[in-house]
């Protein structure tokens, strides 16, 4: 029995379809689990290439740091949709070039991962091949350090 085949640019393995980057393209629970693993692995690779775990953002005129909460929130949200998982692959570009939208909001103390933040900044980045990507940044209560909170693609249209 054949369990793995290529169909055009899509790889099918055990009835899951993958794009050329190895990202599951479907909407099953198994697809979402695979995307979670992909995002975790991507962040590990990103951190080895960026040992300071931060990128300077032109709009904020400050560094955006990547921490555990960055991975945790992004895995939880971006894995739901293929396009959001794909957006994560452009993390450095997003961190560097995203632009702030509106004024920062107070963090929600009811959300476990927002407890250490005083403000949440919503940012957007236009990626030609993907559309609008939303970057959420938390501002630490005591240090004012900016931490990448989440990356997701926004539906266009």
GUPAGU-217341 format. One line per 10 residues: number of its first residue (from 1); their letters; for each residue z, x, y of N, C-alpha, C. Coordinates in pm, whole numbers. Example, Ala and Ser with C-alpha at 12.3 -4.5 7.8 and 13.67 -1.06 7.14 Angstrom:
2
1> AS> 780 1319 -569 780 1230 -450 780 1320 -330; 708 1285 -225 714 1367 -106 787 1290 3
This chain:
157
1> XXXXXXXXXX> 0 85 -119 0 0 0 0 88 124; -83 54 221 -91 129 347 19 79 439; 101 173 490 208 132 581 185 184 722; 87 276 740 61 332 872 -89 348 894; -141 295 1005 -283 311 1040 -299 318 1191; -411 376 1235 -448 376 1376 -553 268 1398; -537 188 1501 -637 89 1541 -665 117 1688; -776 184 1716 -807 225 1853 -702 320 1905; -635 285 2016 -530 367 2076 -391 327 2027; -385 230 1935 -256 178 1889 -229 224 1746
11> XXXXXXXXXX> -109 273 1723 -65 316 1591 21 206 1532; -12 164 1411 65 58 1345 138 120 1227; 270 107 1224 353 164 1118 453 59 1074; 448 24 946 539 -79 893 538 -205 979; 421 -245 1019 397 -368 1095 449 -364 1239; 484 -246 1288 519 -229 1429 403 -156 1495; 362 -201 1612 255 -135 1685 314 -39 1788; 255 82 1797 300 185 1890 182 226 1978; 211 258 2104 106 314 2189 93 463 2161; 5 531 2233 -19 673 2208 102 761 2239
21> XXXXXXXXXX> 203 707 2311 326 782 2341 434 760 2236; 406 674 2140 504 644 2037 602 534 2075; 563 450 2170 649 340 2215 604 211 2147; 698 140 2085 666 11 2022 621 -88 2129; 512 -159 2101 454 -248 2202 489 -394 2184; 550 -430 2072 579 -571 2043 709 -621 2104; 746 -743 2068 865 -806 2123 969 -843 2017; 957 -787 1898 1056 -817 1794 1184 -737 1820; 1289 -774 1751 1415 -699 1762 1396 -555 1718; 1314 -532 1615 1287 -396 1569 1214 -315 1676
31> XXXXXXXXXX> 1120 -380 1747 1049 -312 1856 1147 -271 1965; 1237 -359 1999 1336 -330 2104 1430 -217 2062; 1470 -217 1935 1555 -109 1884 1481 25 1892; 1353 24 1857 1274 148 1863 1263 196 2007; 1245 102 2102 1234 141 2243 1367 198 2294; 1479 144 2247 1609 200 2283 1619 345 2239; 1579 371 2114 1581 509 2063 1487 598 2144; 1370 545 2178 1273 622 2256 1333 662 2391; 1398 568 2460 1456 595 2592 1567 699 2582; 1653 685 2483 1762 783 2463 1703 922 2441
41> XXXXXXXXXX> 1603 930 2353 1539 1059 2325 1470 1115 2449; 1408 1026 2528 1341 1071 2649 1442 1132 2747; 1555 1065 2768 1657 1118 2859 1710 1253 2811; 1730 1269 2680 1775 1398 2627 1675 1507 2661; 1546 1478 2643 1442 1575 2675 1439 1602 2826; 1451 1495 2905 1449 1508 3050 1564 1599 3097; 1682 1580 3040 1798 1658 3079 1784 1806 3043; 1712 1838 2935 1690 1979 2903 1593 2042 3002; 1499 1963 3053 1404 2013 3153 1463 2011 3294; 1569 1934 3315 1635 1920 3444 1785 1938 3426
51> XXXXXXXXXX> 1829 2062 3400 1970 2084 3366 2069 2045 3475; 2024 2040 3601 2115 1995 3707 2130 1843 3708; 2044 1776 3634 2047 1630 3618 2043 1558 3752; 1956 1607 3841 1941 1541 3970 1804 1575 4029; 1755 1482 4113 1627 1499 4181 1648 1456 4326; 1588 1532 4419 1600 1498 4561 1507 1382 4593; 1563 1277 4655 1485 1160 4694 1456 1166 4843; 1329 1155 4877 1285 1166 5017 1335 1050 5103; 1334 929 5049 1375 811 5125 1524 814 5159; 1606 854 5063 1751 860 5086 1793 991 5152
61> XXXXXXXXXX> 1704 1090 5150 1734 1224 5200 1860 1279 5133; 1865 1258 5001 1981 1300 4923 1939 1310 4776; 2022 1374 4697 1996 1383 4554 2036 1254 4485; 1956 1215 4384 1994 1109 4292 2028 1178 4161; 2149 1156 4115 2200 1219 3993 2181 1128 3872; 2157 1188 3758 2145 1114 3633 2271 1142 3552; 2338 1034 3511 2461 1044 3436 2456 951 3314; 2564 945 3240 2570 859 3122 2535 714 3157; 2589 664 3266 2563 525 3305 2414 502 3328; 2341 605 3372 2197 595 3394 2126 562 3263
71> XXXXXXXXXX> 2162 635 3160 2101 615 3029 2145 481 2971; 2273 453 2977 2330 332 2919 2266 206 2978; 2260 197 3109 2201 79 3175 2051 71 3151; 1982 184 3162 1837 182 3144 1800 145 3001; 1872 199 2902 1848 162 2762 1866 11 2745; 1972 -42 2804 2001 -184 2789 1899 -276 2853; 1840 -233 2964 1746 -320 3035 1600 -288 3007; 1563 -161 3011 1422 -123 2998 1368 -143 2856; 1456 -146 2757 1409 -161 2619 1361 -303 2589; 1395 -400 2672 1353 -538 2647 1203 -557 2661
81> XXXXXXXXXX> 1143 -479 2751 999 -495 2775 929 -360 2762; 816 -362 2697 736 -241 2676 704 -173 2810; 663 -248 2910 621 -189 3038 737 -116 3106; 859 -167 3091 975 -100 3150 1006 29 3075; 991 28 2944 1011 150 2866 908 255 2907; 785 213 2925 679 303 2969 712 362 3106; 767 282 3195 803 328 3330 904 443 3325; 995 441 3229 1098 545 3218 1034 683 3204; 916 689 3145 848 818 3127 815 888 3259; 820 815 3369 790 870 3502 918 890 3583
91> XXXXXXXXXX> 1029 914 3514 1160 922 3577 1166 1018 3695; 1118 1140 3680 1125 1238 3789 1050 1188 3911; 930 1139 3889 846 1087 3997 915 969 4067; 975 880 3990 1044 763 4045 1165 807 4127; 1246 895 4071 1365 943 4142 1328 1011 4274; 1220 1083 4274 1178 1156 4393 1114 1067 4499; 1032 971 4458 947 900 4553 982 754 4579; 1078 697 4508 1114 557 4531 1167 540 4673; 1141 422 4730 1183 393 4867 1285 280 4867; 1385 296 4953 1491 196 4963 1435 65 5015
101> XXXXXXXXXX> 1480 -46 4956 1441 -180 4998 1566 -253 5046; 1567 -293 5171 1680 -366 5224 1803 -279 5242; 1916 -346 5263 2041 -272 5284 2120 -270 5153; 2200 -165 5132 2280 -158 5009 2376 -276 4998; 2397 -323 4875 2489 -434 4849 2618 -379 4791; 2724 -455 4804 2850 -416 4741 2833 -421 4589; 2890 -324 4521 2886 -323 4375 2966 -441 4322; 2930 -488 4204 2999 -599 4140 3110 -546 4050; 3236 -560 4091 3347 -506 4011 3363 -576 3876; 3298 -691 3858 3304 -763 3731 3217 -696 3625
111> XXXXXXXXXX> 3120 -618 3667 3032 -548 3573 3095 -413 3540; 3116 -390 3411 3184 -270 3364 3120 -142 3421; 2989 -132 3416 2922 -9 3458 2914 8 3610; 2953 -94 3687 2951 -82 3833 3089 -55 3892; 3192 -48 3810 3329 -33 3860 3349 90 3948; 3285 200 3917 3305 322 3995 3221 332 4121; 3139 230 4145 3051 232 4262 3103 142 4372; 3078 184 4498 3111 95 4609 2988 19 4656; 2871 80 4645 2746 17 4689 2639 33 4583; 2543 -60 4584 2426 -55 4497 2303 -58 4589
121> XXXXXXXXXX> 2215 40 4570 2093 50 4650 1975 12 4561; 1893 -80 4608 1772 -118 4537 1656 -41 4597; 1579 22 4511 1464 101 4555 1342 59 4474; 1223 87 4528 1100 55 4456 1003 170 4466; 923 181 4363 818 283 4358 691 218 4305; 581 239 4374 452 186 4332 382 289 4245; 364 257 4120 293 344 4027 159 278 3997; 52 346 4031 -81 286 4022 -108 220 3886; -74 285 3778 -105 231 3646 -7 126 3596; 110 115 3659 213 23 3611 251 -86 3710
131> XXXXXXXXXX> 225 -64 3837 270 -159 3939 402 -116 3999; 486 -212 4032 612 -183 4099 721 -151 3998; 790 -40 4024 902 0 3940 1028 -7 4026; 1129 -73 3972 1257 -88 4043 1353 20 3997; 1412 89 4092 1515 189 4068 1642 140 4135; 1748 128 4057 1877 88 4112 1966 211 4114; 2028 234 4230 2112 353 4251 2251 308 4293; 2352 362 4229 2490 334 4267 2546 445 4352; 2628 409 4451 2695 507 4537 2842 513 4492; 2883 630 4442 3019 647 4393 3120 620 4504
141> XXXXXXXXXX> 3226 552 4467 3329 511 4561 3391 628 4636; 3429 732 4571 3505 841 4637 3417 953 4688; 3319 992 4610 3238 1109 4646 3112 1076 4724; 3073 947 4725 2948 900 4788 2825 954 4717; 2846 1016 4600 2736 1068 4520 2647 951 4476; 2516 973 4479 2421 871 4438 2382 894 4292; 2397 786 4213 2375 793 4069 2266 693 4030; 2167 742 3956 2066 649 3904 2136 551 3812; 2120 423 3840 2186 320 3762 2091 259 3659; 1968 226 3702 1875 162 3610 1731 175 3659
151> XXXXXXX> 1636 180 3566 1493 181 3595 1428 68 3515; 1354 -18 3582 1278 -122 3514 1149 -149 3589; 1049 -198 3519 924 -239 3582 938 -382 3629; 878 -413 3743 881 -549 3797 747 -613 3765; 751 -737 3715 628 -810 3686 550 -832 3816; 424 -797 3814 337 -819 3930 249 -940 3903; 246 -1030 4001 157 -1144 3987 222 -1270 3954
